[in-house]
């Protein structure tokens, strides 16, 4: 069973000029317990746009989707981190 950790980064969105918190999910290395490898990163604006309208965060619904793809902020997470 894989174990995960999450890293957060507070940024100013380059597409919408608003403050958001990006998250990255890292899976722990089974051989070296002091390292974790990037599984994927998420942006709350992109994730919110995928939800049904009734379940969307009202504040984030003002930003219908990401206008910059690929977002350089999403790729700024390290591929491997030390735990």
SVG drawing of the C-alpha trace seen along z (x, -y; Angstrom):
<svg xmlns="http://www.w3.org/2000/svg" viewBox="-27 -40 44 42">
<polyline fill="none" stroke="black" stroke-width="0.4" points="0.0,0.0 1.4,-3.4 1.6,-6.2 1.3,-9.8 2.0,-13.3 0.8,-16.6 2.7,-19.9 1.0,-23.2 2.1,-26.4 0.4,-29.8 0.7,-31.8 -0.9,-34.6 -2.6,-33.0 -1.0,-34.3 -4.2,-33.8 -6.7,-35.5 -4.5,-37.7 -6.0,-36.2 -4.5,-34.3 -4.8,-30.5 -3.3,-27.5 -1.9,-24.8 -1.4,-21.3 0.9,-18.5 0.5,-14.9 3.7,-12.9 4.0,-9.2 6.6,-7.9 9.5,-6.0 9.3,-2.3 13.1,-1.9 14.2,-5.2 11.7,-6.3 13.2,-9.8 12.1,-10.7 8.8,-11.3 8.0,-11.5 5.5,-13.8 2.3,-12.0 0.3,-15.1 -0.4,-18.7 -3.8,-20.4 -5.2,-23.9 -8.4,-24.7 -9.7,-26.8 -9.3,-23.9 -10.7,-21.4 -13.6,-23.6 -14.6,-24.0 -14.9,-20.2 -17.5,-20.0 -21.3,-20.2 -22.5,-23.8 -24.3,-23.0 -21.1,-21.6 -18.7,-24.4 -17.0,-26.8 -18.9,-30.1 -15.8,-32.3 -13.9,-30.2 -16.8,-29.9 -16.0,-33.5 -13.0,-31.9 -14.5,-29.5 -11.3,-27.7 -7.6,-28.2 -6.7,-30.6 -3.0,-29.6 -2.1,-26.1 0.3,-24.6 0.5,-26.7 4.2,-27.3 3.2,-27.4 1.8,-23.9 5.1,-22.6 7.2,-24.4 6.7,-21.6 9.8,-19.6 9.8,-16.1 11.3,-14.6 11.2,-16.0 12.9,-15.0 10.7,-14.0"/>
</svg>
